[in-house]
Amino acid sequence: MRLDVSTTGRGPMFDGRAQRALNAYVDHLERRLAEEGLDILRGEMHRVFRNPTGYYESRCKVVDGNKITDSRVVYGPWLAGIGSRNYPVTKFKGYDHWTVTRDKLNRRKQGIGERLLRRYTGRM
């Protein structure tokens, strides 16, 4: 007795549509997380800065769709507490706005990803 089996693959998994949808999802998720992180960062700056001028906040932005930067403002490391002129050189230990932003974003990222994924699963 002999049994021959052959299959034909059709649909999104076989013609590349699923891969394109997945790539679009990842791009959208990275952009959404960076934007959410920037919103959190700005809120944290409002919470911790004592005498804000607005310049540092205006220089913080999303670049390349997935990175948050302070545009290398010269006193950015000092504000974050990682500069060479922070404690023990001076009494100022820096603010925690970047670390709090990271922690809050890490707690929110799964929910953001799951909500966004619902838009893309129908295409797969």
C-alpha positions as CSV (number, residue, x, y, z in Angstrom):
1,M,0.0,0.0,0.0
2,R,1.3,3.4,-0.9
3,L,0.0,6.8,0.1
4,D,1.0,10.1,-1.5
5,V,0.2,13.4,0.1
6,S,0.6,16.8,-1.5
7,T,-0.4,20.2,-0.2
8,T,-0.9,23.6,-1.6
9,G,-0.3,26.6,0.6
10,R,-2.5,29.7,0.0
11,G,-3.4,32.7,2.1
12,P,-1.6,35.3,4.2
13,M,0.9,32.9,5.7
14,F,2.1,31.7,2.3
15,D,1.9,34.8,0.1
16,G,3.8,37.2,2.4
17,R,0.8,39.2,3.7
18,A,1.2,37.9,7.3
19,Q,4.9,38.9,7.3
20,R,4.1,42.4,6.0
21,A,1.4,42.8,8.6
22,L,3.8,41.6,11.4
23,N,6.5,44.0,10.2
24,A,4.0,46.9,10.2
25,Y,2.8,45.9,13.7
26,V,6.4,46.0,15.1
27,D,7.1,49.3,13.5
28,H,3.8,50.8,14.8
29,L,4.4,49.3,18.2
30,E,7.9,50.8,18.5
31,R,6.7,54.2,17.4
32,R,3.7,54.0,19.8
33,L,5.9,53.0,22.8
34,A,8.4,55.8,22.0
35,E,5.6,58.3,21.9
36,E,4.1,57.0,25.1
37,G,7.6,57.1,26.7
38,L,8.0,60.7,25.7
39,D,4.6,61.6,27.2
40,I,5.7,59.9,30.5
41,L,9.1,61.7,30.4
42,R,7.5,65.1,30.0
43,G,5.1,64.4,32.9
44,E,8.0,63.3,35.0
45,M,10.0,66.5,34.1
46,H,7.0,68.5,35.3
47,R,6.9,66.5,38.5
48,V,10.6,66.8,39.4
49,F,12.1,70.0,37.9
50,R,12.1,72.9,40.3
51,N,12.8,75.8,38.0
52,P,12.1,74.6,34.4
53,T,12.9,76.9,31.6
54,G,11.2,74.7,29.0
55,Y,14.4,74.4,26.9
56,Y,15.3,70.9,28.0
57,E,11.8,69.7,27.6
58,S,11.6,71.2,24.1
59,R,14.8,69.3,23.1
60,C,13.4,65.9,24.2
61,K,11.8,64.1,21.2
62,V,11.3,60.8,19.4
63,V,13.9,60.1,16.7
64,D,14.0,57.3,14.1
65,G,10.5,56.4,15.2
66,N,11.7,54.4,18.2
67,K,14.2,56.3,20.3
68,I,13.7,59.1,22.9
69,T,16.5,61.6,23.1
70,D,17.3,64.9,24.8
71,S,19.2,65.9,21.6
72,R,22.4,65.7,23.6
73,V,21.7,68.9,25.6
74,V,25.0,69.5,27.4
75,Y,23.5,69.5,30.9
76,G,21.2,66.5,30.3
77,P,23.5,64.0,32.1
78,W,23.8,66.5,35.0
79,L,20.0,66.6,35.3
80,A,19.8,62.8,35.2
81,G,22.4,62.5,37.9
82,I,25.0,60.7,35.7
83,G,27.2,63.7,34.9
84,S,30.8,64.1,36.2
85,R,29.6,67.2,38.1
86,N,27.0,65.4,40.2
87,Y,27.4,64.2,43.8
88,P,30.0,64.1,45.5
89,V,31.4,67.1,43.5
90,T,28.2,69.0,44.2
91,K,25.2,68.3,46.5
92,F,22.9,67.8,43.5
93,K,22.3,64.1,42.9
94,G,20.1,64.6,39.8
95,Y,16.5,63.8,39.0
96,D,15.0,60.4,38.4
97,H,12.9,61.3,35.4
98,W,14.6,58.9,32.9
99,T,14.5,55.9,35.3
100,V,10.9,56.5,36.3
101,T,10.0,56.9,32.7
102,R,11.6,53.5,31.8
103,D,9.9,51.8,34.7
104,K,6.5,53.2,33.9
105,L,6.8,52.4,30.2
106,N,7.9,48.8,31.0
107,R,4.7,48.3,33.1
108,R,2.5,49.7,30.3
109,K,4.1,48.1,27.2
110,Q,2.3,44.8,27.3
111,G,-1.1,46.4,27.4
112,I,-0.2,48.8,24.6
113,G,1.1,45.9,22.5
114,E,-1.9,43.8,23.0
115,R,-4.4,46.6,22.2
116,L,-2.4,47.4,19.0
117,L,-2.1,43.8,18.0
118,R,-5.9,43.5,17.6
119,R,-5.7,45.9,14.6
120,Y,-3.3,43.6,12.8
121,T,-4.4,40.0,13.5
122,G,-7.2,40.2,10.9
123,R,-4.5,40.8,8.2
124,M,-2.6,37.7,9.2
